[in-house]
């Protein structure tokens, strides 16, 4: 769908840059959401970008570790990761593909690079679950590149839709309480695109390749550099413009939960008592 003439265009309420950090067995990454500067964009708890052509930065991978209470979405731009979990799932995550894992009441998995050289590049997003679903059964789904619909708009704009409905395409992940929208948008130099984003959803734009872009409202153009995350204001449409060269960005939105969040590493629950229970359950092998 294209935005109606009466659309309210989303502005930028704030922008932040990520923080270099490491996770797993020392994998270097940039944390963009889930830092002291930006704790969360409800319902999103974390966004990590990992990208390196230096095998020493990623070789050790993410050996066995638990999750409870939320979902992880890993989207690969380049390189390959092998996933294995204690529910018997195994999958190879390849460039252009994604993995959608619902940890629910508990899963233990490893995410290990399947290469010893070359570039590995991608994103992991953590999507919170509502209180009523935190203890649901775990679920795991591999999305191959061909499972993700591609939409071509005028001006050479191309979108890949992992979740939600964007520009008439419906992503493969459905039936989530937070109704997530997740798109990878590529714009050639000076192209623009107007996308619907559900009113009431919280969301962000993260230019990750090319020259950055501008978010356009009636008030003007707000430039967002590559590697800078723009938290969006209210509205029902988003206008993007590649101002100084080609640009590529993640556009992500979801219905906010507005519930208490208590996080202890890879456990995200609503109360301290639930976190203590998660630690006990994990230590007792009940994941
Ligand atoms: Fe994980």
Boltz pocket constraint, residues with backbone or C-beta under 6 A from the ligand:
constraints:
  - pocket:
      binder: B
      contacts: [[A, 62], [A, 65], [A, 66], [A, 67], [A, 72], [A, 109], [A, 111]]
      max_distance: 6.0
